[in-house]
């Protein structure tokens, strides 16, 4: 299991449950509207340490290019792009923890036949950018899954909502069809910056920091 340093501001989040419209899933993220196809963000957040290290190793892959905060028009061709890349990467990468591969808990990188959830996300993001998708529409997102374990997906910002590319699923889902607690994601203005997806809970501000794993 990878360890992602989330920072005190994120760990201060509150959690509520709300049933999504007709989806049969729940979103447990404070401040998110489950009936909206788009997620809200709540200002700057600390980036995961794994992404900071990744950007130091691959600096050209962490540079803003093109327009900011884009929502791509979701045509049939664009949706086919998402399905193709999601399926391709999910099939070509074998799920393995960083501890098994590198002997360390945290190592975000492009997979070479094997990797964990962040590595799937990085490759999907890179391949979609190569297909002409704007950088600002492809946002790495970290969350807690239905078992309260750390996980990462790629959020794709489109005209019809925020869709998730997930190494655990073959289908492309809107964010509110996933039983996840969303924590933070890349900013649509700068890929090095991150934003919180949870409305701050001021009553929990004094809680100590802790790590959140992702796999």
N, C-alpha and C positions, 0 to 999 in steps of 0.2 A: 504494500500500500504506500502510495506516495504521500509525502507531507507537504502541504501548501500553507505557507505563512499567510494568514488572512488579515492580521492586524486587529487592534482593539475595536476600531470603528465597526468592522464587519461582525465581529463576535458579539457586539452589543445588540444585534438584531433581535426582534421579537418574531414569533411564529404563530400564525393563525391558519385555520382550515376553511376552504370554501370550495364547493363543488363546481366544476366547470360545466358549461352549458352543453348538455347532451353527450358529454365525452366519457363519463363514468370514471374520471380521474379527479384528483384534487391538487390544487396548488396550495402550498403551506407558507408562502412567502408574504411577510408583512408588507402591506401597501400595494400589492399587485391586484389588479382587477381581473378576476378569472374569466369574465365574459369578453374582455378585449383581446383582439388578435395581436396586439402589440404590448411589449413589456415597458414599464416605466423605469427610469433610472433616478437615483437619488444623490447625485453628485460624486465627486472624486473619491476613490478608494485606493488603498495600497495594492500594487500589483503583486501577484504570487511570486515568490522568490524564484521559482522555476522559470517563469517567463522573463524575469530580469536577467538571469544567467543566459537563457536562450538568446536574448537580444544582444548580449555582449559577445556571443559566439557567432551570431548571424545578424549583424547590424543592418544589412541592406534589406532584411526581411521584416524589419520593425520600423520602417520609414513610411510616413504618410505620403501617399501619392493619389492623384485624382481628387474628385470632389469629396467633401466630408458629409457624414450622416446620410448616406444614400439609402433609399429604399428602391430596390430594383423592381421594375415592372415584371410581374410574374407571368410570363407567357408559357405556353405549352413547351416551347423549346427550353426555356430557363428551368422549368420544373424537371425536364428530362436530364438536363445537366446535373441537377442536384441528385437525382436518383442514380445516375451513372457513376458519379464520383463517390457517393456514399457506398454503393454496392461494391465498386472496384476496391476501395481502400479496406472496407470491412473484410473482403475476401482475401486480399493479398497480405494483410498484416496478422500475425499470430499474437494473441493477447498474452503478454508476459510482463511481470513486474520489473521495475527498475532494479530492485535488489537482486533479482535473478540475472538480469542482463549486465548490470554495471557494478553490482555490489554496493549500491547506495540507494537511499530512499527517494531522492529527487533528482531527475535528469530529464528535462524537456528537450526533445530533439526529433529529427525526422527519422522514422523507423526504417530499418534495413531488414525487412522481412518479419520483424517482431517489435512489439512495443506496448505501452499502456495507453490509457484513454487520451492523454494530452498529445501523445505522438500521432495517434489517428487524426486528431483535430488539426494539428499542424500540417499534416500532409494533405488533408482535404482542403484546407484553406489555400495552400500553395497551388494545388492543381486547379482550383476554381479561379484563382487569380490569373493563372496561365491561360485559362479559357476566356479571359476578358472581364471577369466579375470585378467590380470596384472593391478595393481594400476595405473601405469603410462599411461595406455591407456584410462582411464576413468576420464575425466577432467570437473569439474564444470565450467560453462561459464556464465558470465553475459553480458547483452546486452540491447539495446533499441529496442522495437518492432515497427511494422508499424504505431502505434499510438504515438510513441515516449515515451512509458511508459517502466519502468524497468521490466525485465523478466530474468529468469535463465533457462538453459537447461543443459543436460549432453552431452558433446562432446565425441564421441568414436573414437579413432584413429585406423584406419584399413589400410590394404594394398591397399584398393581401395578408400581411402579418409577419411575425417572427417565427421562422421555422427552424427545427432542430435536426442536425445531422449527428447521429448517435451511433457509436460502434456497437451498441447492444441491440440495435434494431435495424431492419432493412428498410422500413417505411420512413417517410418524411412527415413529421408531425408538427403542428403548431405548438408553441410553447405551453399553452394551457391544456394540452392533451397529455401532458407528462406529469407523473406523480412526484415531482421534484421540488425541493426547496432551493430556489435560485439565490445565489450569494453575490456574485459580481461577474462582470464581463468587460472586455476591452471597450474603450471609448470609440465611438464612430468618428471622432475628430482627430485622434492620434493613437496608433496601435500600441504605443508604449504606455499610454495612460489607461487606467481602469476606472469603472464606475460601479457604485453599489446598486444592487437590484432590490434591496430591502430598505423600507422606511426605517430610519433610526428609532430605536426604543430608548428614550432618554432615561427611563427608570433603570435600565440595565447597563448604563454607561460605566459604572464602577466595576463591572465584572472583569476578572483577570483574563489575559489573553491565553489562547490555546491554539493548537495546530488542527487543521482539517485535512484528512487524507483524501486522495483521489486515485481511482483505478479504472 
